[in-house]
Amino acid sequence: MSRLRERAAGLDPTRVDAIFAVVVIIELELEAWLNRGIPDSHRLVTAVASVFFAAPIAIRRRSPSLALLFCLTIAAIQALLGGALLLNPSGDIVPVLVLAYSAGAWLDPRHSVRTLLLALPLLVASGLLPGDGGPLSGVGSVTSVLAFDSLLIFPAWFVGRLVRERSRRAAAFHELAVLAAVELRERESAAIAQERARIGGELQDIIAHSVSMMVVQAGGARLVLRSDPERARDSILNVEQTGREALADLRRLLGMLRKDEDPRALAPQPGLDQIAALIDSIREAGFACELHTIGSLVDLTPGVDLVAYRVIEAALQSAAQHRSSRAVVTVRYRPDELELEIRGDGSIFDLDLDHELGAIAGRIALYDGTLRVLPIGGGGFALQARLPLGAAIPA
């Protein structure tokens, strides 16, 4: 079915109308020559008129008004000449219906109504002027012809108007959807830029802290260089390690922008040591949450410590927004990596990581980590994040 629709959509409408007009002409010609109800003396007039009567179907899209009026003018003329079109309506009503629909569907309201008011008298004239038995007379005959012709042309025209209105509304909704999509992309771009600025600001604070530590440790090493060389050596090694970490963070900072007016710029950066306070604040809001720590604690670099906190914070916020009522946070310290797992009773499996958790995924990617959202039995969810630690130092 879909293939047929694609093929139909690829057809040239003008060519389809031309083929349709030829088919209708052939059908009318067969009726003109084979219908026993048409006198032999009127077959030629009917056959010739049938060609001009149905031919306007081929131009109904380009000139709907002209096509309908020309068709009904031919009907009136052939009636004067004794033709049998529309005398006993059968297949010959097809051109009238199609062209009336076209005038309703493809003309503006004023032009469409004007065409209809001009077409109806022509259609009535073709019924009141049969060439075989003379013109019809009597109020009853005129009324019946007027009623029949009105029921023939008005419904088709009205259906065309409904289709035009529906198409107009569909086009308006499509335009509105396009504008909404553009606005959504702009908002997403603004959110991404804001989050990048925030990440850049936090990395700057981390680098500044690391450099300050290097200066302090280097100064301490200078003071004890002669009196306690071993202690000075340890300080120098710490300076080297801190410098490497600062250099890695500095590389991640390249390309980031920072908003100096962000009030969080002067606030200390959170870490896993503040997770308990975060969970307490969430509990106060009515969200049940538990914290489990597995493994031996290690001294994390400021960057990893901050990212771990942000992962847990974002996961709990998403769970609360999706009406989860309970969550369990597990922090596992391994020799070479930090594993975070947040499980809840709600369902955030349908979340798009590029939207609600996109910023967190970007933070984890900066530190060569991974983030996954998995479903679990009973309709719950499990969010897992892994962050490599490198050479971690036991606490």
N, C-alpha and C positions, 0 to 999 in steps of 0.2 A: 504493500500500500504506500509506503513512504517513497519507494522508487517511482511509482506512478505519479505521486504528487510532485516530485522533483522534475520529472519529465514534462508534466503539464505546466509547471511554472516556467520551464525553459522555452515553451512554444511562443511564437510571435502572435499576439492577440489579433492583429490586423489580418494575418494570414488565416487564422482560425475563423474569423468572421467571413472572409471570402469563401472559404470552403463551406461554411454553414449556409451562406446565401445560395451557393450552387446546389446544395442538397435540397433546400426548400424549393428552389425553382424546379428541380427534377420532380419532386413530389407533386407540386402544383400542376406541372405539365401532364403527369400521369392522370391526375384527377380530371383535368380539362378534356383529355382525349378518351378516357375510359369510363368516366362517370355517366351512367345512363340517364341521370336526372337532368343533364344539360342538353338542350336541343342541338341538333347537328349544325344548324345555321349559326349558333352562337359559340361553337367550340373554338373557332379560329380567333375570334375577338378575346375570348377568355384565355386562350393559350398565349397569345401575344402579350396581353396585359399582365399575365402572371410573371413574365420575365421582369418587367419594370416594377411590378408590385413587390417582389421579393428582393430585387437587386440592392435596394438601399441598406439592407442588412450589412453589406460589406463596408459601408462607411459610417456605421452607427456610432463608432467611438470618436471619429473625427468631427462629424457634424450630426449630432443626435436630433436636433430640431429639424434640420433640412431633410434628413432621412425619413422621419415620421410624417412630415407634411407632404413630401413627394409621394410616399407610399399611399396615403389616403387620397391625394389628388388623383392618382392613377385609378384608385378604386371608384371614385366618383365619375371619372370620365368613362371608364369601361361600362359602368352602370347605364349611362346615357346611350352607349353604343350597343347595349344588349348583352353585355358580359354577365357571367354568373358568379363572379367572385363575391364572397360574403353573402350570397343569396341563401345558400344552405351551408352555414359555417361548418367547416371541418378543419382540414389542414391549412386553409387559407387565413385562419385567424392567427397563425404563428407569427407572421411578420408584424401584425398589429401589436400583439402582446410583447414581442421582443423589442420593438422600437419604442413602445410606450414606456417599458421598463428603462430603456436606455435614456430617454428624455428625463425620467425622474432621477436616475442614478448619476448622470454626468453633467447636468446643467445646474447652474446656480438657481436658487429658489424663484426669483422673479422671472428669469428666462424660462424656467421649467413650467411655471404656471401659465405663462403667456402661450407657450407652445401647446399646452394641453387645451386651452380655450380655443385656439385656432384649429386644433385637430378634431375636436368633437363635432363641430358642424360639418366638416368634410366626411366624417364617418357616418353621421346621420344622413347626409345627402346621398351617400352610396346605398343606403338602405331604403330611402324614400323614392329613388329613381330607378327601379328595375326596368330594364329595356324590353322585357318580354310582354308584360301585361299593362304597361302604362304606369304612371305615377300612383303611389298609394294615396288614399284619401280617407278622411275620417279622423276624428280625434283619437279614437281607440288605436288605430293603426300607427299614427304618429307617436302616441305615447309609448306603445309597446316597442317601437323601433328605438326611441330615445332611451328608454329604460335598458334595453338590451345592449345598445352601444355604450351606455355609461358603465354598465357592469362589465363590459369587455375591456374598456380602456382604463378606467379609474383604478381598479385593483392593481394592475400591472404597474401603472405609474406610481401608486402609493408604495408598493414594495420597493421600487427603485429609490424613492425618497428615503425609506427606512434604511436601505443598504448604504446610501450615501451618508446618512447621519451616523450610522455605525462606523463607517470607514473614517469619517472625520474625527469621531471620538477616539477611535483606535490610534489614529495618527497623533492626536493631541496627547494621549496617554504615553505613546512611544516617545514623543518629544520630551514629556515630563520625566520619563524614566531615564532618558539620556542625560538630561540636566541633573537628575538626582545622582546618577552614576558619576558624572563629572565632579559634583560637589563632594561625593563620598571619597573619590580619589584625592581631591584637594585636602580634605580633612585627614585622610590617612597620611598623605605626604607631610602635612603640618605636624601630625602626631609623631611620625618617624623623625622629622627634623628636631622636634622638641626632645624626644628621647635620646637622640644622638648627642644633643647638647648636654643633656643631663649626664649621660655616660662619660662624655668628655670632661665635664666638670669634676665628676667623682674621680676619674683617673688622674686628673691634675692634682687633686688633693692627695691621692695616694702617692704620686711621684714626689710631691713636695714633702710629704712626711718621710718618705724613704731617703730623700736627699738630706733632710734635717738629721735623721739618724746617722747617716754616713758622716756628716760633719761632727756630730757629738762623739761618735766612736773614734774617728780619726784624731780628734783633739785629745781624747783619753789615751789613745795609743801613744801620742807624742809625749804626754806627761809621764808615762811609766816606761818609756822605751829603754832607759838605762837602768832604772831600779828594778823592773820586773819584765824582762824581755818576753817571757812566755805569755804573760797577760797581754802585752802589746801585740804579740803575734795573733792571739785569738781575736783581738779587736780589729786587726787588719783583715783577717779572714771574714769577719762579720761585715766589714765595709765592702769587701769584694762581693759577698753574697747579696747584700742589700743593693749594691750597684747593679748587679746583673738583673735583679728583680725590677729595679727602677727602669733599666734600659728596656726590658720587655714591655713594661707598662707604657713607656714612652713611645714605643713602636705602635702599640695599639691606639695611642692617643692621636696619631697623625691622621689628619682628615676630619677629626672631630671638632665641633664648635662648642663654645661654652657661653651661656647667658650669665653675665655677671650680676644681673638683677635677681637671679633665682635665690630666694631666701634660704634654701637648703645649702647654699654654697659655703656658709659659715658654720653649719652644723656638723658635728662629728659624724663620721661614716659608721653605720651600723655593721654588726658582724654576727656570727653564730652565738656569741656570748649574750646577745640581746634577744635571741629567739624565745626564751622563756617569758620575757616581758611582752613580746608580741603575742604569744599564745594567751597570756593572761588577759590582755586587752580584748582579744577575740572572744574569750570565754565570757567576759563581762557583757558582750553584745548578744549573748544567748547562743553562741556557736560552740558546741562541745568539741574540744580538741585535746589531744594527748601528744606528748613529746617523748621519744625514746632515743637514747644515744648508745651506740654500739661501737666497741673498739677503743683503743687508747687515744686520748686526745693528742693532737699535734699542733704545733705553731703554724698556722696558715699564713700565706702571704696576704697582705691587705686586699689585693684584688680578688683573690679566690674567696676570702672571707666575706667580702661585700657581695659578690655574685651569689654565693650560697644563701645569704640572708634574703636577697631579692627574689630568688627562686621560690623559697618557702612563702615569702610574703605574697607574691603574685598568685601562687597556687591556692593559698587559703582565701584570698580575695575572690578569685574566680569561682571557687567552690561555694562560697557564701552567696555570690550573685546568682548562681544556678540552683539555689535553694537546697543545698546540702545542709544537713543538720549535724553531721559529725565528721571529724577528720583525725587521722593519726599521722604524725610527722616522725619519720625515722631518719636519723643521721648516722651513717656508718663511716668510720675512719678506717681506711685500709692503708697498707704500706705505700701504695703508689697512686691512690685516688681517693676522692671524697664522693660518697654516694648519698644522694638525697632521695627520699621516697615519701610522697604524700598520698595517702589513701582516704577516700571518702565514700559516703553512701549515696551521693547524687550521681549525675551523669554529665561529665564534661568531655566525653569522648568525641563529641561532634565539634569540639572547638577547633578553629583553624589556627594553627601555630603562627600564621602570618598576620593574625589580627590580635586576639586577646593576649596571646603569649608570645607574640612576635618579638617584642622588645627583650624579653627574658631569653628567648632562643638566641637572639643576637649577642647578648652578653656572654652566654655560655660558649658560643662559637668563638668569641675572642680569646678564650682560654682553652681552645681545642677540646671542649667538652661536648656532651650529647644530651638531648632532651627528648623524652618520649611520653606520650599520653596513651595509656592502655586501659581497655575495659576489663572489669572483673565480674565475677558471678554476682547475681542479684542486682544488677543495674548500677553498681558502683564504678569507681574509677581509680586508677593508679597513675600518678605522675612520677617519673623517674628521671633524675639528672645525675650525670657523672662528670666530675671535674678532676683531671690529672693533677697530682700534687708535685711531681718532680722529686727533688730532694727535700722531703719534709723533715722537720726537726721535732723530736718528741718534746711534749710540753713538760 
